[in-house]
């Protein structure tokens, strides 16, 4: 099978696993009476990303082939997610926060490292084949977004948004991807018999990137922008669905099929991913990151201004701009890290990027978002607060980040 096709299938399954529950889990949790704790379910993805991607990245760099590590992680993630679904099914309305949260947490602890691992597998395979990662990776990665979208549609149309079956679908896909990893190109490990320092053996060498001002500033702002990543995933579905209590909005498409409306965000991603090679080569990482930051400003502001009725066009604009906000940050950032790091620490460096964005950043973001949502209670004001934060980050980044041209 063609290499690009094989890697595209990998990306399709990788993000379909996430798409099964990421945008609608908050709705299921609200139905269980866990509405005030939605932030914890999303922030735990960040907490485990603080150490798991870096740790698994070290193992993939030094001891276990990355494609095998990808499969092992998906096997464990899938089993725990299926267990969470079974617990929710057998207990129904009596489902308790503790057991469900624990099973879910173990699942995402093994899933989150797979995002960086999938990138490493793809970058390695493309490099070994003599291809240009900046040019050839985005069209492959776009199939990840396609997988995410199709699972959003599937969960919506099957009526899984309100129940534990979204977890079951995710778990089954993880098991399928575990099997598929046996067909992926082999990724060589960088281990050797040479004497190494303790920091090298543990993969801590990636943190030496902070010695370079350019990389240090990049990673710090990756953390600060990472705050925005999961906010709309956690609360957009709950927010739009809340309009259902108002008779004038109860029968609107957005309320009846919230996940499909939100999927416009991921559809936008598929287009924006394909724009990345042009923007990266024409404008460079700084301008691309700035476009992403101001994209988040508009993403949140349009939510605050819109509604599922006459203002649904503002929701649609929010979904469209999300593709720019998400891809121009995540994909471009990953490519930037790949281009500025030594081959021996690339998996670890990708893990570090995940730590700063989906780890520390996303954790702080969801805890803060939960505080804002529970404290303010007025949805438009809530979204304006998030927009103001992204605006401040964007202006500051423009002033302090000055990368070398390469």
DRENDREN-712143 format. One record per residue (C-alpha): x, y, z; residue number from 1. Coordinates in Angstrom, 3 decimals. Example, Ala and Ser with C-alpha at 12.3 -4.5 7.8 and 13.67 -1.06 7.14 Angstrom:
+----------+----------+----------+-----+
:        x :        y :        z : num :
+----------+----------+----------+-----+
:   12.300 :   -4.500 :    7.800 :   1 :
:   13.670 :   -1.060 :    7.140 :   2 :
+----------+----------+----------+-----+
This chain:
+----------+----------+----------+-----+
:        x :        y :        z : num :
+----------+----------+----------+-----+
:    0.000 :    0.000 :    0.000 :   1 :
:    1.207 :    3.530 :   -0.766 :   2 :
:    3.046 :    5.098 :    2.206 :   3 :
:    0.883 :    8.217 :    2.256 :   4 :
:   -2.275 :    6.102 :    2.253 :   5 :
:   -0.997 :    4.009 :    5.160 :   6 :
:   -0.157 :    7.079 :    7.197 :   7 :
:   -3.480 :    8.675 :    6.274 :   8 :
:   -5.373 :    5.653 :    7.641 :   9 :
:   -3.333 :    5.888 :   10.845 :  10 :
:   -4.267 :    9.549 :   11.259 :  11 :
:   -7.912 :    8.837 :   10.417 :  12 :
:   -8.191 :    6.281 :   13.231 :  13 :
:   -6.062 :    8.315 :   15.655 :  14 :
:   -8.404 :   11.282 :   15.649 :  15 :
:  -11.627 :    9.316 :   15.177 :  16 :
:  -10.873 :    7.873 :   18.634 :  17 :
:  -10.884 :   11.400 :   20.057 :  18 :
:  -13.769 :   12.703 :   17.989 :  19 :
:  -16.139 :   10.119 :   19.432 :  20 :
:  -16.394 :   11.956 :   22.752 :  21 :
:  -14.328 :   15.156 :   22.855 :  22 :
:  -17.021 :   17.610 :   21.750 :  23 :
:  -20.035 :   15.963 :   23.392 :  24 :
:  -18.727 :   14.478 :   26.632 :  25 :
:  -19.791 :   17.600 :   28.547 :  26 :
:  -23.381 :   17.000 :   27.516 :  27 :
:  -23.317 :   13.416 :   28.814 :  28 :
:  -21.740 :   14.590 :   32.066 :  29 :
:  -24.411 :   17.274 :   32.480 :  30 :
:  -27.111 :   14.625 :   32.081 :  31 :
:  -25.467 :   12.662 :   34.916 :  32 :
:  -25.514 :   15.756 :   37.143 :  33 :
:  -21.778 :   16.396 :   36.803 :  34 :
:  -22.192 :   19.761 :   35.078 :  35 :
:  -20.095 :   21.619 :   37.644 :  36 :
:  -17.243 :   19.140 :   37.144 :  37 :
:  -16.970 :   19.124 :   33.349 :  38 :
:  -13.701 :   21.001 :   33.603 :  39 :
:  -12.069 :   18.166 :   35.549 :  40 :
:  -12.773 :   15.619 :   32.810 :  41 :
:  -11.198 :   17.865 :   30.215 :  42 :
:   -8.363 :   19.116 :   32.408 :  43 :
:   -7.234 :   15.581 :   33.242 :  44 :
:   -6.242 :   15.301 :   29.568 :  45 :
:   -3.906 :   18.161 :   30.321 :  46 :
:   -2.650 :   16.772 :   33.619 :  47 :
:   -1.594 :   13.472 :   32.067 :  48 :
:   -0.075 :   15.355 :   29.127 :  49 :
:    2.296 :   17.022 :   31.565 :  50 :
:    4.282 :   13.805 :   31.928 :  51 :
:    2.892 :   10.973 :   29.779 :  52 :
:    3.791 :   12.221 :   26.251 :  53 :
:    7.307 :   13.118 :   27.380 :  54 :
:    7.748 :    9.786 :   29.189 :  55 :
:    6.368 :    7.719 :   26.309 :  56 :
:    8.385 :    9.837 :   23.870 :  57 :
:   11.567 :    8.954 :   25.772 :  58 :
:   10.733 :    5.240 :   25.554 :  59 :
:   10.041 :    5.595 :   21.819 :  60 :
:   13.313 :    7.486 :   21.298 :  61 :
:   15.476 :    5.030 :   23.206 :  62 :
:   13.973 :    1.582 :   23.671 :  63 :
:   10.693 :    0.716 :   21.919 :  64 :
:    9.917 :    1.437 :   18.277 :  65 :
:    7.477 :    4.336 :   18.046 :  66 :
:    4.871 :    2.458 :   16.006 :  67 :
:    4.845 :   -0.358 :   18.593 :  68 :
:    4.530 :    2.149 :   21.426 :  69 :
:    1.620 :    3.730 :   19.567 :  70 :
:   -0.161 :    0.372 :   19.454 :  71 :
:    0.470 :   -0.478 :   23.103 :  72 :
:   -0.908 :    2.882 :   24.235 :  73 :
:   -4.038 :    2.502 :   22.117 :  74 :
:   -4.685 :   -0.994 :   23.414 :  75 :
:   -4.622 :    0.212 :   27.028 :  76 :
:   -6.560 :    3.407 :   26.259 :  77 :
:   -9.259 :    1.413 :   24.471 :  78 :
:   -9.688 :   -1.117 :   27.246 :  79 :
:  -10.078 :    1.557 :   29.920 :  80 :
:  -12.518 :    3.571 :   27.766 :  81 :
:  -14.670 :    0.477 :   27.156 :  82 :
:  -14.609 :   -0.155 :   30.910 :  83 :
:  -15.825 :    3.433 :   31.503 :  84 :
:  -18.659 :    2.880 :   29.024 :  85 :
:  -19.629 :   -0.398 :   30.718 :  86 :
:  -19.673 :    1.276 :   34.128 :  87 :
:  -21.893 :    4.083 :   32.824 :  88 :
:  -24.228 :    1.604 :   31.123 :  89 :
:  -24.661 :   -0.684 :   34.124 :  90 :
:  -25.240 :    2.148 :   36.598 :  91 :
:  -27.265 :    4.566 :   34.467 :  92 :
:  -28.514 :    7.544 :   36.462 :  93 :
:  -26.740 :    6.156 :   39.552 :  94 :
:  -23.324 :    6.539 :   37.956 :  95 :
:  -20.856 :    7.979 :   40.463 :  96 :
:  -18.257 :   10.631 :   39.661 :  97 :
:  -15.285 :    8.780 :   41.212 :  98 :
:  -15.310 :    5.444 :   39.328 :  99 :
:  -16.233 :    7.017 :   35.963 : 100 :
:  -13.591 :    9.720 :   36.314 : 101 :
:  -10.940 :    7.171 :   37.313 : 102 :
:  -11.543 :    4.843 :   34.362 : 103 :
:  -11.722 :    7.777 :   31.965 : 104 :
:   -8.497 :    9.236 :   33.391 : 105 :
:   -6.558 :    6.010 :   32.859 : 106 :
:   -7.804 :    5.886 :   29.276 : 107 :
:   -6.718 :    9.411 :   28.377 : 108 :
:   -3.405 :    8.891 :   30.206 : 109 :
:   -2.513 :    6.361 :   27.508 : 110 :
:   -4.293 :    8.147 :   24.661 : 111 :
:   -2.707 :   11.605 :   24.932 : 112 :
:    0.851 :   10.397 :   24.162 : 113 :
:   -0.397 :    8.809 :   20.943 : 114 :
:   -0.913 :   12.194 :   19.283 : 115 :
:    2.803 :   12.993 :   19.466 : 116 :
:    3.702 :    9.369 :   18.675 : 117 :
:    1.547 :    9.416 :   15.544 : 118 :
:    3.374 :   12.568 :   14.437 : 119 :
:    6.743 :   10.910 :   15.085 : 120 :
:    5.762 :    7.790 :   13.137 : 121 :
:    4.624 :    9.893 :   10.187 : 122 :
:    7.636 :   12.233 :   10.222 : 123 :
:   10.043 :    9.288 :   10.449 : 124 :
:    8.401 :    7.390 :    7.594 : 125 :
:    8.323 :   10.450 :    5.341 : 126 :
:   11.927 :   11.335 :    6.108 : 127 :
:   13.090 :    7.764 :    5.447 : 128 :
:   11.271 :    7.897 :    2.106 : 129 :
:   13.049 :   11.153 :    1.196 : 130 :
:    9.882 :   13.264 :    1.319 : 131 :
:    9.406 :   16.836 :    2.531 : 132 :
:    7.561 :   16.781 :    5.868 : 133 :
:    6.363 :   20.394 :    5.576 : 134 :
:    4.858 :   19.681 :    2.164 : 135 :
:    3.741 :   16.058 :    2.511 : 136 :
:    2.578 :   15.790 :    6.136 : 137 :
:   -0.401 :   18.245 :    6.126 : 138 :
:   -2.349 :   16.344 :    3.396 : 139 :
:   -1.829 :   13.173 :    5.456 : 140 :
:   -2.801 :   14.822 :    8.724 : 141 :
:   -6.003 :   16.127 :    7.159 : 142 :
:   -7.395 :   12.584 :    7.228 : 143 :
:   -7.175 :   12.748 :   11.001 : 144 :
:   -9.616 :   15.606 :   10.922 : 145 :
:  -11.832 :   13.678 :    8.506 : 146 :
:  -11.917 :   10.808 :   10.994 : 147 :
:  -12.778 :   13.217 :   13.816 : 148 :
:  -15.631 :   14.724 :   11.785 : 149 :
:  -17.147 :   11.418 :   10.705 : 150 :
:  -17.177 :   10.183 :   14.303 : 151 :
:  -18.894 :   13.400 :   15.401 : 152 :
:  -21.573 :   12.763 :   12.781 : 153 :
:  -21.848 :    9.109 :   13.796 : 154 :
:  -22.236 :    9.901 :   17.501 : 155 :
:  -24.809 :   12.633 :   16.764 : 156 :
:  -26.951 :   10.588 :   14.378 : 157 :
:  -26.803 :    7.470 :   16.584 : 158 :
:  -28.003 :    9.461 :   19.595 : 159 :
:  -24.808 :    8.890 :   21.585 : 160 :
:  -24.279 :   12.535 :   22.598 : 161 :
:  -26.353 :   12.024 :   25.755 : 162 :
:  -24.969 :    8.670 :   26.917 : 163 :
:  -21.941 :    6.450 :   27.524 : 164 :
:  -21.957 :    4.909 :   24.041 : 165 :
:  -19.651 :    7.684 :   22.869 : 166 :
:  -17.002 :    6.109 :   25.145 : 167 :
:  -17.720 :    2.658 :   23.750 : 168 :
:  -17.255 :    3.866 :   20.159 : 169 :
:  -13.954 :    5.492 :   21.102 : 170 :
:  -12.674 :    2.375 :   22.841 : 171 :
:  -13.499 :    0.095 :   19.924 : 172 :
:  -11.639 :    2.388 :   17.512 : 173 :
:   -8.585 :    2.350 :   19.789 : 174 :
:   -8.510 :   -1.438 :   19.655 : 175 :
:   -8.769 :   -1.330 :   15.856 : 176 :
:   -5.859 :    1.121 :   15.668 : 177 :
:   -3.815 :   -1.143 :   17.966 : 178 :
:   -4.152 :   -3.887 :   15.363 : 179 :
:   -3.363 :   -1.501 :   12.509 : 180 :
:   -0.047 :   -0.394 :   14.041 : 181 :
:    1.429 :   -3.798 :   13.133 : 182 :
:    1.263 :   -2.709 :    9.470 : 183 :
:    3.039 :    0.653 :    9.941 : 184 :
:    6.639 :    1.412 :    8.874 : 185 :
:    9.284 :    0.557 :   11.460 : 186 :
:   10.701 :    3.494 :   13.421 : 187 :
:   14.312 :    2.961 :   14.535 : 188 :
:   15.194 :    3.668 :   18.149 : 189 :
:   18.174 :    5.868 :   18.925 : 190 :
:   19.551 :    3.780 :   21.773 : 191 :
:   23.267 :    2.956 :   21.735 : 192 :
:   25.921 :    1.267 :   23.825 : 193 :
:   27.748 :    4.550 :   24.428 : 194 :
:   27.998 :    5.903 :   27.935 : 195 :
:   25.331 :    8.530 :   28.523 : 196 :
:   24.490 :   11.052 :   31.176 : 197 :
:   21.465 :   10.468 :   33.380 : 198 :
:   19.596 :   13.340 :   31.701 : 199 :
:   20.221 :   11.831 :   28.261 : 200 :
:   19.033 :    8.400 :   29.405 : 201 :
:   15.816 :    9.893 :   30.751 : 202 :
:   15.230 :   11.994 :   27.654 : 203 :
:   15.555 :   15.238 :   29.595 : 204 :
:   17.822 :   16.601 :   26.899 : 205 :
:   14.710 :   17.996 :   25.179 : 206 :
:   14.425 :   20.507 :   28.027 : 207 :
:   17.800 :   21.912 :   26.973 : 208 :
:   15.840 :   23.624 :   24.214 : 209 :
:   14.838 :   26.176 :   26.835 : 210 :
:   18.427 :   27.428 :   26.812 : 211 :
:   17.738 :   28.978 :   23.429 : 212 :
:   15.710 :   32.142 :   23.861 : 213 :
:   13.747 :   31.573 :   20.667 : 214 :
:   12.670 :   28.068 :   21.674 : 215 :
:   12.009 :   29.100 :   25.282 : 216 :
:    9.684 :   31.906 :   24.197 : 217 :
:    7.979 :   29.589 :   21.711 : 218 :
:    7.283 :   26.924 :   24.351 : 219 :
:    6.070 :   29.463 :   26.932 : 220 :
:    3.561 :   30.926 :   24.495 : 221 :
:    2.596 :   27.419 :   23.418 : 222 :
:    1.589 :   26.914 :   27.035 : 223 :
:   -0.309 :   30.203 :   27.194 : 224 :
:   -2.151 :   29.546 :   23.939 : 225 :
:   -2.741 :   25.944 :   24.994 : 226 :
:   -5.082 :   27.401 :   27.604 : 227 :
:   -7.586 :   27.977 :   24.785 : 228 :
:   -7.443 :   24.520 :   23.213 : 229 :
:  -10.075 :   22.584 :   25.143 : 230 :
:  -12.411 :   25.365 :   26.295 : 231 :
:  -14.824 :   25.209 :   23.370 : 232 :
:  -14.520 :   21.399 :   23.187 : 233 :
:  -15.660 :   21.231 :   26.796 : 234 :
:  -18.400 :   23.835 :   26.770 : 235 :
:  -19.586 :   24.578 :   23.203 : 236 :
:  -21.981 :   21.614 :   23.065 : 237 :
:  -23.378 :   22.387 :   26.514 : 238 :
:  -23.684 :   26.072 :   25.610 : 239 :
:  -25.525 :   25.578 :   22.303 : 240 :
:  -27.743 :   22.847 :   23.738 : 241 :
:  -28.724 :   25.187 :   26.619 : 242 :
:  -30.744 :   27.259 :   24.124 : 243 :
:  -33.169 :   24.333 :   23.977 : 244 :
:  -35.015 :   25.586 :   27.080 : 245 :
:  -36.157 :   28.601 :   25.050 : 246 :
:  -39.145 :   27.668 :   22.779 : 247 :
:  -37.906 :   29.893 :   19.944 : 248 :
:  -34.689 :   27.867 :   19.715 : 249 :
:  -35.795 :   24.401 :   20.857 : 250 :
:  -36.456 :   23.060 :   17.346 : 251 :
:  -33.506 :   24.714 :   15.586 : 252 :
:  -30.948 :   22.535 :   13.828 : 253 :
:  -28.184 :   23.681 :   16.164 : 254 :
:  -30.023 :   22.511 :   19.269 : 255 :
:  -31.273 :   19.273 :   17.705 : 256 :
:  -27.934 :   18.352 :   16.109 : 257 :
:  -25.352 :   20.254 :   18.117 : 258 :
:  -22.473 :   17.934 :   17.295 : 259 :
:  -23.052 :   18.249 :   13.562 : 260 :
:  -23.082 :   22.052 :   13.844 : 261 :
:  -19.863 :   21.959 :   15.849 : 262 :
:  -18.332 :   19.618 :   13.265 : 263 :
:  -18.092 :   22.620 :   10.929 : 264 :
:  -15.061 :   23.490 :   13.062 : 265 :
:  -13.335 :   20.284 :   12.033 : 266 :
:  -14.443 :   20.661 :    8.416 : 267 :
:  -12.732 :   24.039 :    8.491 : 268 :
:   -9.641 :   22.255 :    9.808 : 269 :
:   -9.430 :   20.062 :    6.721 : 270 :
:   -9.109 :   23.145 :    4.528 : 271 :
:   -6.779 :   25.037 :    6.852 : 272 :
:   -4.361 :   22.109 :    7.202 : 273 :
:   -3.799 :   22.214 :    3.450 : 274 :
:   -2.976 :   25.929 :    3.675 : 275 :
:   -0.186 :   25.412 :    6.217 : 276 :
:    2.685 :   24.646 :    3.768 : 277 :
:    1.965 :   27.879 :    1.880 : 278 :
:    1.625 :   30.019 :    5.005 : 279 :
:    4.670 :   28.504 :    6.758 : 280 :
:    6.955 :   29.045 :    3.776 : 281 :
:    5.524 :   32.441 :    2.834 : 282 :
:    5.078 :   34.053 :    6.267 : 283 :
:    7.104 :   32.024 :    8.783 : 284 :
:    6.210 :   30.649 :   12.200 : 285 :
:    5.670 :   33.995 :   13.954 : 286 :
:    2.980 :   35.294 :   11.616 : 287 :
:    1.329 :   31.887 :   11.390 : 288 :
:    1.145 :   31.678 :   15.194 : 289 :
:   -0.246 :   35.220 :   15.361 : 290 :
:   -2.962 :   34.290 :   12.880 : 291 :
:   -3.847 :   31.374 :   15.178 : 292 :
:   -3.946 :   33.567 :   18.281 : 293 :
:   -6.263 :   36.127 :   16.769 : 294 :
:   -8.298 :   33.248 :   15.382 : 295 :
:   -9.056 :   32.272 :   18.982 : 296 :
:  -10.196 :   35.816 :   19.710 : 297 :
:  -12.823 :   35.597 :   16.969 : 298 :
:  -13.715 :   31.986 :   17.841 : 299 :
:  -14.822 :   32.993 :   21.338 : 300 :
:  -16.275 :   36.396 :   20.416 : 301 :
:  -18.587 :   34.931 :   17.767 : 302 :
:  -19.909 :   32.434 :   20.319 : 303 :
:  -20.746 :   35.303 :   22.638 : 304 :
:  -22.597 :   37.187 :   19.914 : 305 :
:  -24.532 :   34.325 :   18.302 : 306 :
:  -27.544 :   32.089 :   18.883 : 307 :
:  -28.995 :   29.005 :   17.107 : 308 :
:  -31.763 :   31.064 :   15.471 : 309 :
:  -31.229 :   34.326 :   13.598 : 310 :
:  -27.685 :   34.517 :   14.941 : 311 :
:  -26.626 :   31.045 :   13.803 : 312 :
:  -24.428 :   32.616 :   11.122 : 313 :
:  -22.180 :   33.882 :   13.918 : 314 :
:  -21.876 :   30.336 :   15.226 : 315 :
:  -20.956 :   29.229 :   11.712 : 316 :
:  -18.272 :   31.933 :   11.521 : 317 :
:  -16.931 :   30.739 :   14.860 : 318 :
:  -16.702 :   27.209 :   13.497 : 319 :
:  -14.932 :   28.374 :   10.337 : 320 :
:  -12.327 :   30.438 :   12.183 : 321 :
:  -11.633 :   27.506 :   14.506 : 322 :
:   -9.781 :   25.723 :   11.720 : 323 :
:   -7.315 :   28.586 :   11.512 : 324 :
:   -7.036 :   28.940 :   15.293 : 325 :
:   -6.391 :   25.242 :   15.906 : 326 :
:   -4.338 :   24.127 :   12.902 : 327 :
:   -2.132 :   27.160 :   12.523 : 328 :
:   -1.086 :   26.586 :   16.127 : 329 :
:   -0.967 :   22.804 :   16.575 : 330 :
:    0.221 :   21.574 :   13.186 : 331 :
:    2.545 :   24.488 :   12.444 : 332 :
:    3.960 :   24.294 :   15.949 : 333 :
:    4.678 :   20.592 :   15.562 : 334 :
:    6.407 :   21.180 :   12.228 : 335 :
:    8.422 :   24.032 :   13.757 : 336 :
:    9.620 :   21.784 :   16.606 : 337 :
:   10.495 :   19.056 :   14.097 : 338 :
:   12.611 :   21.469 :   12.038 : 339 :
:   14.470 :   23.020 :   14.983 : 340 :
:   15.456 :   19.900 :   16.957 : 341 :
:   18.104 :   17.212 :   16.591 : 342 :
:   16.986 :   13.817 :   15.278 : 343 :
:   18.001 :   12.064 :   18.520 : 344 :
:   15.453 :   13.980 :   20.623 : 345 :
:   12.620 :   14.630 :   18.196 : 346 :
:   10.103 :   12.280 :   19.826 : 347 :
:   10.978 :   13.814 :   23.200 : 348 :
:   10.702 :   17.328 :   21.764 : 349 :
:    7.273 :   16.528 :   20.308 : 350 :
:    6.341 :   15.216 :   23.739 : 351 :
:    7.558 :   18.464 :   25.285 : 352 :
:    5.417 :   20.472 :   22.861 : 353 :
:    2.439 :   18.331 :   23.886 : 354 :
:    3.310 :   18.918 :   27.540 : 355 :
:    3.243 :   22.686 :   27.127 : 356 :
:    0.069 :   22.805 :   25.008 : 357 :
:   -2.227 :   19.902 :   25.827 : 358 :
:   -0.523 :   19.461 :   29.191 : 359 :
:    0.106 :   22.457 :   31.415 : 360 :
:   -1.730 :   24.898 :   29.142 : 361 :
:   -4.906 :   22.866 :   28.658 : 362 :
:   -5.010 :   21.907 :   32.353 : 363 :
:   -4.804 :   25.490 :   33.537 : 364 :
:   -7.241 :   26.535 :   30.834 : 365 :
:   -9.980 :   24.071 :   31.779 : 366 :
:   -9.660 :   24.713 :   35.521 : 367 :
:   -9.844 :   28.449 :   34.886 : 368 :
:  -12.711 :   27.973 :   32.395 : 369 :
:  -14.682 :   25.888 :   34.887 : 370 :
:  -14.223 :   28.652 :   37.477 : 371 :
:  -15.352 :   31.310 :   34.996 : 372 :
:  -18.372 :   29.286 :   33.799 : 373 :
:  -19.541 :   28.350 :   37.308 : 374 :
:  -18.829 :   31.820 :   38.661 : 375 :
:  -20.287 :   34.063 :   35.960 : 376 :
:  -23.126 :   31.924 :   34.623 : 377 :
:  -23.867 :   34.332 :   31.744 : 378 :
:  -22.716 :   32.664 :   28.542 : 379 :
:  -22.017 :   35.778 :   26.392 : 380 :
:  -19.878 :   37.307 :   29.142 : 381 :
:  -18.055 :   34.014 :   29.589 : 382 :
:  -17.079 :   33.882 :   25.918 : 383 :
:  -15.981 :   37.545 :   25.947 : 384 :
:  -13.659 :   36.825 :   28.883 : 385 :
:  -12.026 :   34.024 :   26.895 : 386 :
:  -11.720 :   36.281 :   23.820 : 387 :
:  -10.034 :   39.031 :   25.862 : 388 :
:   -7.479 :   36.546 :   27.175 : 389 :
:   -6.554 :   35.368 :   23.660 : 390 :
:   -6.236 :   39.001 :   22.519 : 391 :
:   -3.747 :   39.835 :   25.283 : 392 :
:   -1.674 :   36.730 :   24.498 : 393 :
:   -1.592 :   37.588 :   20.787 : 394 :
:   -0.430 :   41.176 :   21.329 : 395 :
:    2.275 :   40.095 :   23.785 : 396 :
:    3.525 :   37.343 :   21.484 : 397 :
:    3.873 :   39.821 :   18.617 : 398 :
:    6.133 :   41.972 :   20.784 : 399 :
:    8.480 :   39.349 :   22.255 : 400 :
:    8.858 :   36.442 :   19.770 : 401 :
:   11.496 :   37.067 :   17.098 : 402 :
:   12.609 :   33.771 :   15.491 : 403 :
:   15.646 :   33.362 :   13.292 : 404 :
:   14.842 :   32.990 :    9.620 : 405 :
:   15.698 :   29.534 :    8.244 : 406 :
+----------+----------+----------+-----+
